Amino acid sequence: MSNIEEFLKKNDIEFVQFQFTTVLGELKSVEFPAEIWEHMKEGTGVDGSSLGFLLTEQSDMKIVPDYDTIAVLPWEPRVARLICDIFGNDNNPHPTDPRNILKKVIKQAQDLGFEYKTRPELEWYFLDYDLIPFEEGEYMDTLPFDELGYLRRNIACDMQDMGIKVKTIHHEVGNSQQEIEFMVFEALVQADNTQTAKLIIKAESLFNDVIGTFMPKPFPDLAGNGLHIHQYLAKDGKNIFSDEEKGISDTLRYFVGGILAHVDAMTAIFNPITNSYKRLVPGHEAPVYKSWGIANRTALVRVPGYEKSARIEFRATDAATNIYLASALLLAAGLDGIKNKIEPIEPTTKNIEELSEQERKDMGITKLPESLSEALDALEQSAFVKEVLGKELLNIFISVKRKECKEFEVAKNEGETEEWEWEYEKYLERT
């Protein structure tokens, strides 16, 4: 407590911002003058119904700061932020708090002796206000094509100033598409980091008169935006995805088996908007089929082939996801695979998109859900996801998303132009 007070004084902080994440993954905040910290240090009340956490008749909730998350906003040095957990009136963590759900699954892993770390990769586009990419740069281009490289570097500097460890930054495949890759860290911290990084990207874009969008597929003919999640599992400080003789361990194989067994039901969380399914199409390195393999970028789960320390990369997720829920589900599914020794299908190094339908059938490779509506059907039937995320959160999520599907169908029936206009209005800046 005294450290927080010292931090506020030392950094000349005038306002404190409490941040928290909704069921749908949106970052929200409330601020107060730093001079009343003593009054606010244990949290403050918020209207849970207006934020989509609760039914109207049960609207009061409390957000409680995690002191380990304090950081100064680089673009507003008068403001220090703290990320919050959400509690109910009974002073217990609320069942619809995404951050608490991830904490619970991490605790389950810890009780088994496991340490779960992740490394996200964020992709996004820089657009002008006519929704046109700023330049025609291509994968890993330099100047003169990478015109907004300076802005990407500003974003990386802001991330580092806020305590986020950056691995690589570069121009992505699409015109004016960008990527930032994090260093490996504990999954809860990385979920916090992802929300912070998205805020930084949107803020720096705004200040530079561009739109930074994480919309999964803003253009039908350009690469989609993914949020790939690299995963690491350790026990007693040792990477248990590795095997000195075989390269990859039985544990890794079972972990993958758990993910593949539950992925249909988890897809609505990983890819939660109608536009997500325009990205999950062949031809743009986005996974379409439930498969895995070493060094195979057409697979849903890739085991990278260029590092000695085995890990897995889940490639379907996009940045519309709630990163806390996505991380919780990936870990829970992997643990279920380990516990029940779920064998996945055989891995493959073949280009899965170029295989014939019969070849995929013979290999046991099937398609992911092809629409949000189809993914919601699978989600509703899953006892596993309901156990991990809780009935209350799922009811809220499914209700909102079913309504979204209906609105999308209305727009789609009016024509392709109206369909895209509806998605731009709904997702371009809110994703």
URNOR-V573695 format. One record per helix or strand. SS is the DSSP state (A for helix, B for strand). FROM is the first residue (numbers start at 0). TO is the last residue. If there is no record, write none. Layout:
BEGIN
ss/from/to
SS/FROM/TO
SS/FROM/TO
END
This chain:
BEGIN
ss/from/to
A/1/9
B/14/20
B/26/32
A/33/39
B/43/46
A/55/57
B/59/64
A/66/68
B/70/72
B/75/86
B/92/92
A/97/110
B/113/126
B/132/132
A/148/160
B/165/170
B/176/181
B/184/185
A/186/206
B/210/212
B/226/234
B/237/238
B/241/242
B/246/247
A/249/269
A/275/278
B/288/288
B/291/293
B/300/302
B/311/313
A/322/339
A/351/353
A/356/361
B/366/366
A/371/379
A/382/388
A/390/413
A/415/426
END
